Amino acid sequence: MIPHKAPSVLRLGPARLTAGLDHTRRLDLPAHRTLHGQPVAQDVGTLIALVNEVDMRGRGGAAFPFGRKLRAVADAAGAKESVVLVNGAEGEPASSKDAMLLVRTPHQVLDGAILAAEALNAREVVVATVAGELAEASISAAVAERRAANVAGAKESHLRIRVVGLQERFISGEGGALVRAVNGEEAVPPGRKRRASTSGVNGLPTLLSNTETYAQLALLAELGPQKYAEVGTSREPGTVLLSVSGGAATNAIVEAPTGTMLADVLDLCDAEPGDGVLIGGYHGAFLSPETAVSAVISREGMKKAGGELGAGIVVPLGANTCPLGEAARVTAYLAAQSSGQCGPCRLGLPDIARQMLALTDGSGSQDAIRRSVRAVERRGACFHPDGTARFVLSALEAFEADIALHRDYGSCGRPVRGVLPLPEREEEPEYRLEVDWTRCQGHGLCAHLLPEFVNLDDYGFPSFNTVPGWMVKEARRAVDMCPALALRLGEAVMAKTG
């Protein structure tokens, strides 16, 4: 299988995860084996020692020590079965490294996942990715290539490899939501912290990590710790994959050694910082142009610069778009992408989105936004409210001069060009709340239950805004609790969202 359209790849320094991609759009199994060889199975103790020697961290954003994850699953499983889960459900609109790996070098990801599975005596490898996309087709083809190779070589493997296609949403890559989706449940965070290492896929101890993490594991096993650490910094050896988009003239996945200057990455992609550079995605933070040019690509370097490397997302804004408008646009997207199952997401994020929009026409207040942000921090069922809060607060700080222009003149004079990437608009259902005025007694309970969508007049009688699909459960609850039985939910209408 050769994909018609493959994500572009650039690099600074040696080609490691991107080796061989200059000459082909996709490495099939024979080409992959020629380039990387056959991995040698290792027991779990040896594999843990290997990753600990280079302090390998997860590449999905949290940077959790991978050796600790391996140990936790091994201890939880004991003599029982376990599962290896590859998180390729890239819900972050500004990231495309998962898609690149699964489309262009899928066997590198599978090698790492299988190494971990064999060390843990796991019964299954599950690769979760976005349904209907090129990545799903490519990784499915890679699994088929391996099955054909096993049949041709008269081999039988006890290990099952399964590809699961999921609906793409921003929260679909969150660990708890991913496990629930793979288990056939609704893809929302579980609310209570439940470690996959203890109970994950089918209730079994599960090693859950990002696609790049497994690809890096295969590379480490191939090169050995000394050669692996020949590039990068002493504290963070190796390379990192960066998704560069936004105002860059060349949108690409860039492989670069840790310790590389962010300015060099921007130069490679013909990108000017403009009003700032978003680092770490939509749960990340903006760096000012002055900070960006001196920032270093590493966890430690980005922390010193006031950001987080996260999943390696780099989005320069450039100088031709309204930065405040871009931030408000993404904040509205994040509010709509919540699962709507806790107060901070259901009520707090839409409120923050509205206040950010008000800021763009000069009628809003930075202090009011900060108060609303403080009200959602550390109170959510998952990290989504905290990540959104970080994004919003960094925008207020980075775009202070632009905010002043909006406050004084109602605009900065620049259009919102949509530089920060968001998914294409899709038709999604909206619902209408309707009232039987012969029954309504103006109790106002509906406004307390749905304050974002119900307004009360001076006499306590309601008027309604349309309700998005992700809030339909709460709308039905308001209908059921109306003491006068006056409220009902009208039929869905299709509305453009994005």
LINSULZI-V492905 format. One record per residue. RES is the residue in one small letter. OMEGA is omega as a letter, one per 40 degrees, with the letter a starting at -180 (none if undefined). Layout:
((RES,OMEGA) (RES,OMEGA))
This chain:
((m,i) (i,a) (p,i) (h,a) (k,a) (a,i) (p,a) (s,a) (v,i) (l,i) (r,i) (l,a) (g,a) (p,i) (a,i) (r,i) (l,a) (t,a) (a,i) (g,a) (l,i) (d,a) (h,a) (t,i) (r,a) (r,i) (l,i) (d,a) (l,i) (p,i) (a,i) (h,i) (r,i) (t,a) (l,a) (h,a) (g,a) (q,i) (p,i) (v,a) (a,a) (q,i) (d,a) (v,i) (g,i) (t,a) (l,i) (i,i) (a,a) (l,a) (v,i) (n,a) (e,i) (v,a) (d,a) (m,i) (r,i) (g,a) (r,a) (g,i) (g,a) (a,i) (a,i) (f,a) (p,a) (f,i) (g,i) (r,i) (k,i) (l,a) (r,a) (a,i) (v,i) (a,a) (d,a) (a,a) (a,a) (g,i) (a,a) (k,i) (e,i) (s,a) (v,i) (v,a) (l,i) (v,a) (n,i) (g,a) (a,a) (e,a) (g,a) (e,a) (p,a) (a,a) (s,i) (s,a) (k,i) (d,i) (a,i) (m,a) (l,a) (l,a) (v,a) (r,a) (t,a) (p,a) (h,i) (q,i) (v,a) (l,i) (d,a) (g,i) (a,a) (i,i) (l,i) (a,a) (a,i) (e,i) (a,a) (l,a) (n,a) (a,a) (r,a) (e,i) (v,i) (v,i) (v,i) (a,i) (t,a) (v,a) (a,i) (g,a) (e,a) (l,a) (a,i) (e,i) (a,a) (s,a) (i,i) (s,i) (a,i) (a,i) (v,i) (a,i) (e,a) (r,i) (r,i) (a,i) (a,i) (n,i) (v,a) (a,a) (g,i) (a,i) (k,i) (e,a) (s,i) (h,a) (l,i) (r,i) (i,a) (r,i) (v,a) (v,i) (g,a) (l,i) (q,a) (e,i) (r,a) (f,a) (i,a) (s,i) (g,i) (e,a) (g,a) (g,i) (a,a) (l,i) (v,i) (r,a) (a,i) (v,i) (n,i) (g,i) (e,i) (e,a) (a,i) (v,i) (p,a) (p,a) (g,i) (r,i) (k,i) (r,a) (r,i) (a,a) (s,i) (t,a) (s,a) (g,a) (v,a) (n,i) (g,a) (l,i) (p,a) (t,i) (l,a) (l,i) (s,a) (n,i) (t,a) (e,i) (t,a) (y,i) (a,i) (q,i) (l,i) (a,i) (l,i) (l,i) (a,i) (e,a) (l,a) (g,a) (p,a) (q,a) (k,i) (y,a) (a,i) (e,i) (v,a) (g,i) (t,a) (s,a) (r,i) (e,a) (p,i) (g,i) (t,i) (v,i) (l,a) (l,i) (s,a) (v,a) (s,i) (g,a) (g,i) (a,i) (a,i) (t,i) (n,a) (a,i) (i,a) (v,i) (e,a) (a,i) (p,i) (t,a) (g,i) (t,i) (m,i) (l,i) (a,i) (d,i) (v,i) (l,i) (d,a) (l,a) (c,i) (d,a) (a,i) (e,i) (p,a) (g,a) (d,i) (g,i) (v,i) (l,i) (i,i) (g,i) (g,a) (y,i) (h,a) (g,a) (a,i) (f,i) (l,i) (s,i) (p,a) (e,i) (t,a) (a,a) (v,a) (s,a) (a,a) (v,i) (i,i) (s,i) (r,a) (e,a) (g,a) (m,i) (k,i) (k,a) (a,i) (g,i) (g,i) (e,i) (l,i) (g,a) (a,i) (g,a) (i,a) (v,a) (v,i) (p,a) (l,a) (g,a) (a,a) (n,i) (t,i) (c,a) (p,i) (l,i) (g,i) (e,a) (a,i) (a,i) (r,i) (v,i) (t,i) (a,i) (y,a) (l,i) (a,a) (a,a) (q,i) (s,i) (s,i) (g,a) (q,i) (c,a) (g,a) (p,i) (c,a) (r,a) (l,a) (g,a) (l,i) (p,i) (d,i) (i,i) (a,i) (r,a) (q,i) (m,i) (l,i) (a,i) (l,a) (t,i) (d,i) (g,a) (s,a) (g,a) (s,i) (q,a) (d,i) (a,i) (i,a) (r,i) (r,i) (s,i) (v,a) (r,a) (a,a) (v,a) (e,i) (r,a) (r,a) (g,i) (a,i) (c,a) (f,a) (h,i) (p,i) (d,i) (g,i) (t,i) (a,i) (r,a) (f,a) (v,a) (l,i) (s,i) (a,i) (l,a) (e,a) (a,a) (f,a) (e,i) (a,i) (d,i) (i,i) (a,i) (l,i) (h,a) (r,a) (d,a) (y,a) (g,a) (s,i) (c,i) (g,i) (r,i) (p,i) (v,a) (r,a) (g,a) (v,i) (l,a) (p,i) (l,i) (p,i) (e,a) (r,i) (e,i) (e,i) (e,a) (p,i) (e,a) (y,i) (r,i) (l,a) (e,a) (v,i) (d,a) (w,i) (t,a) (r,a) (c,a) (q,i) (g,i) (h,i) (g,a) (l,a) (c,i) (a,i) (h,a) (l,a) (l,a) (p,a) (e,a) (f,i) (v,i) (n,i) (l,i) (d,a) (d,a) (y,i) (g,i) (f,a) (p,i) (s,a) (f,i) (n,i) (t,a) (v,i) (p,a) (g,a) (w,i) (m,a) (v,i) (k,a) (e,i) (a,i) (r,i) (r,i) (a,i) (v,a) (d,a) (m,a) (c,a) (p,a) (a,a) (l,a) (a,a) (l,i) (r,a) (l,a) (g,a) (e,a) (a,i) (v,a) (m,a) (a,i) (k,i) (t,i) (g,none))
